[in-house]
Amino acid sequence: MRSMPWRNGGGITHEIAAGPEGASLDGFDWRLSMAEVASDGPFSVFAGVDRTLTLLAGDGISLDFGGGDVSLRPGSDPLAFPGEAPVTGRLHAGPILDLNVMTRRGAARHAVAVLPVGAPLPPDCIAIVCRSGQVRIGAETLAPGDCALLYADPDTTNAPSTILTAGSGEIVAVSLWGMDDSRNSRENRSI
């Protein structure tokens, strides 16, 4: 996992994975990251990018889209919005941790779903994040905030649709389409 300052310098993000491998913030087709948000302020602008934000920990954040506020609270559904939208975040009560999924329009698409542990994974699921409780996936146990990358060839018996999760709580499942074939050569990993 690679940690770096936000594009606008207002915080720290932890990159889980991006494609193509080694891509800069201006050159990725897709990107999965977690951000520690410790203060109010503007979001970085990513023109031509679709974003989905999911609250993983903390009391929540209100996002001001220039006249319309949206609140992400514990248990909220993921929020999708265009990366070029001017957004300012205001924390409800202390720092938060969020999952940020971004895809460049025309290069890739994504979907993010919050599911109970044990539910079938959606098609093309390439990553799961433990949102609450504990998740067992194979021999690994994920605690809240842990991630497992599920790069697998759909023609094999360990394809994401056949991977079973067990435990209690919720997972965030990330699906991607339009990615390059390099995903098939990576190993599952936890952070």
PLY file of the C-alpha trace (Angstrom):
ply
format ascii 1.0
element vertex 191
property float x
property float y
property float z
element edge 190
property int vertex1
property int vertex2
end_header
0.00 0.00 0.00
1.30 3.42 -0.97
0.52 6.47 1.22
0.63 9.99 -0.19
-0.71 13.49 0.38
-4.07 14.32 -1.16
-3.84 15.92 -4.56
-4.87 19.26 -2.96
-2.50 18.74 0.02
-5.34 18.62 2.57
-4.82 15.12 3.95
-3.37 11.63 3.47
-4.61 8.83 1.21
-3.57 5.19 1.25
-3.64 3.71 -2.25
-4.76 0.07 -2.20
-4.46 -0.56 -5.93
-4.54 1.33 -9.23
-4.32 0.60 -12.90
-2.37 0.70 -14.97
0.28 -0.26 -12.43
2.47 2.70 -11.45
0.01 5.27 -12.84
0.14 8.79 -11.43
-2.91 10.63 -10.09
-3.32 12.13 -13.56
-2.87 8.86 -15.45
-4.87 6.14 -13.68
-7.79 4.34 -15.34
-9.03 3.08 -11.96
-7.99 3.57 -8.34
-8.97 2.16 -4.93
-7.85 4.07 -1.85
-8.68 4.85 1.76
-8.45 8.35 3.15
-8.02 9.52 6.70
-9.98 12.76 6.95
-9.05 14.71 10.08
-10.30 18.22 9.25
-12.89 20.09 7.21
-11.95 21.24 3.73
-12.32 20.93 -0.03
-12.00 17.66 -1.92
-9.42 17.29 -4.67
-10.75 17.76 -8.19
-10.48 14.83 -10.62
-11.90 15.95 -13.97
-13.29 13.15 -16.14
-13.39 10.71 -13.22
-16.37 9.04 -11.53
-16.01 8.65 -7.76
-17.78 6.63 -5.09
-17.18 7.37 -1.42
-18.09 4.94 1.38
-17.76 5.75 5.09
-15.80 3.01 6.88
-15.23 4.50 10.35
-16.06 7.63 12.32
-19.20 9.65 13.03
-19.61 10.94 9.51
-19.07 13.80 7.12
-21.36 16.27 5.35
-20.48 17.00 1.75
-21.43 20.40 0.32
-21.83 20.27 -3.45
-22.36 24.05 -3.74
-25.81 24.38 -2.31
-26.87 20.81 -1.61
-25.50 18.92 1.38
-25.28 15.14 1.56
-24.42 13.40 4.85
-22.49 10.17 5.11
-23.09 8.58 8.51
-22.32 5.14 9.94
-24.33 2.67 7.86
-24.86 5.06 4.92
-24.93 3.71 1.39
-21.97 4.56 -0.88
-22.22 7.98 -2.55
-21.36 8.34 -6.25
-20.48 11.74 -7.75
-18.41 13.24 -10.60
-14.78 13.96 -9.72
-14.96 17.46 -11.19
-17.78 18.48 -8.83
-16.69 21.13 -6.32
-17.11 19.44 -2.92
-16.30 20.64 0.59
-16.42 18.21 3.51
-17.41 19.04 7.11
-16.77 16.37 9.74
-19.63 15.61 12.13
-17.53 14.79 15.21
-13.89 13.90 14.72
-11.89 12.09 12.05
-13.25 9.52 9.61
-11.89 6.79 7.37
-13.44 6.41 3.92
-13.06 4.15 0.90
-12.70 6.03 -2.38
-13.20 4.22 -5.71
-12.41 6.19 -8.87
-12.61 5.29 -12.57
-11.71 7.42 -15.56
-14.71 7.85 -17.88
-14.18 5.99 -21.14
-11.48 3.74 -19.65
-13.25 1.88 -16.82
-16.47 1.72 -14.80
-17.15 0.67 -11.23
-19.88 -0.28 -8.78
-19.72 -0.31 -4.99
-22.16 -2.26 -2.79
-22.44 -2.73 0.97
-23.43 -6.32 1.74
-23.85 -8.49 4.81
-21.00 -10.92 5.31
-21.89 -14.21 3.60
-23.96 -12.64 0.81
-22.98 -13.60 -2.74
-20.38 -11.27 -4.22
-21.44 -9.24 -7.26
-20.06 -10.03 -10.74
-16.58 -8.69 -11.46
-15.91 -8.07 -7.74
-12.19 -7.33 -7.47
-11.96 -6.20 -3.83
-13.78 -6.44 -0.53
-13.30 -4.22 2.50
-14.50 -5.19 5.97
-16.80 -2.38 7.13
-17.85 -3.95 10.44
-17.46 -7.19 12.35
-15.03 -9.82 11.06
-14.79 -11.41 7.64
-13.16 -14.73 6.90
-12.12 -15.20 3.31
-10.20 -18.40 2.78
-7.56 -18.58 5.52
-7.56 -14.82 6.13
-9.56 -12.87 8.69
-10.30 -9.23 7.96
-11.06 -6.70 10.68
-12.79 -3.36 10.02
-10.78 -1.35 7.49
-8.93 -4.40 6.12
-9.09 -5.12 2.39
-8.67 -8.25 0.28
-7.95 -7.90 -3.43
-9.61 -10.66 -5.44
-7.77 -10.60 -8.74
-8.76 -13.88 -10.29
-9.34 -15.36 -13.72
-13.10 -15.89 -14.10
-12.40 -19.24 -15.83
-10.80 -20.72 -12.69
-12.51 -22.26 -9.67
-11.36 -19.45 -7.39
-13.07 -16.70 -9.37
-14.57 -13.93 -7.19
-18.12 -15.21 -7.73
-17.15 -18.50 -6.05
-15.19 -16.99 -3.14
-17.17 -17.34 0.07
-17.05 -14.93 2.97
-18.05 -15.89 6.50
-18.31 -14.09 9.82
-20.54 -11.25 10.90
-20.95 -7.63 9.93
-20.78 -5.83 6.59
-18.42 -5.77 3.63
-17.97 -3.23 0.89
-17.70 -5.02 -2.47
-15.99 -3.20 -5.37
-16.61 -4.28 -8.98
-14.65 -2.93 -11.95
-15.10 -3.25 -15.71
-12.78 -2.22 -18.54
-9.60 -2.96 -16.60
-6.47 -4.26 -18.26
-5.53 -7.93 -17.95
-2.78 -7.23 -15.39
-5.29 -7.86 -12.59
-5.09 -11.59 -13.22
-1.41 -11.73 -12.34
-1.72 -10.18 -8.88
-2.13 -12.09 -5.65
-4.87 -11.65 -3.08
-3.63 -9.52 -0.20
-4.82 -7.83 2.95
-3.87 -4.47 4.33
0 1
1 2
2 3
3 4
4 5
5 6
6 7
7 8
8 9
9 10
10 11
11 12
12 13
13 14
14 15
15 16
16 17
17 18
18 19
19 20
20 21
21 22
22 23
23 24
24 25
25 26
26 27
27 28
28 29
29 30
30 31
31 32
32 33
33 34
34 35
35 36
36 37
37 38
38 39
39 40
40 41
41 42
42 43
43 44
44 45
45 46
46 47
47 48
48 49
49 50
50 51
51 52
52 53
53 54
54 55
55 56
56 57
57 58
58 59
59 60
60 61
61 62
62 63
63 64
64 65
65 66
66 67
67 68
68 69
69 70
70 71
71 72
72 73
73 74
74 75
75 76
76 77
77 78
78 79
79 80
80 81
81 82
82 83
83 84
84 85
85 86
86 87
87 88
88 89
89 90
90 91
91 92
92 93
93 94
94 95
95 96
96 97
97 98
98 99
99 100
100 101
101 102
102 103
103 104
104 105
105 106
106 107
107 108
108 109
109 110
110 111
111 112
112 113
113 114
114 115
115 116
116 117
117 118
118 119
119 120
120 121
121 122
122 123
123 124
124 125
125 126
126 127
127 128
128 129
129 130
130 131
131 132
132 133
133 134
134 135
135 136
136 137
137 138
138 139
139 140
140 141
141 142
142 143
143 144
144 145
145 146
146 147
147 148
148 149
149 150
150 151
151 152
152 153
153 154
154 155
155 156
156 157
157 158
158 159
159 160
160 161
161 162
162 163
163 164
164 165
165 166
166 167
167 168
168 169
169 170
170 171
171 172
172 173
173 174
174 175
175 176
176 177
177 178
178 179
179 180
180 181
181 182
182 183
183 184
184 185
185 186
186 187
187 188
188 189
189 190
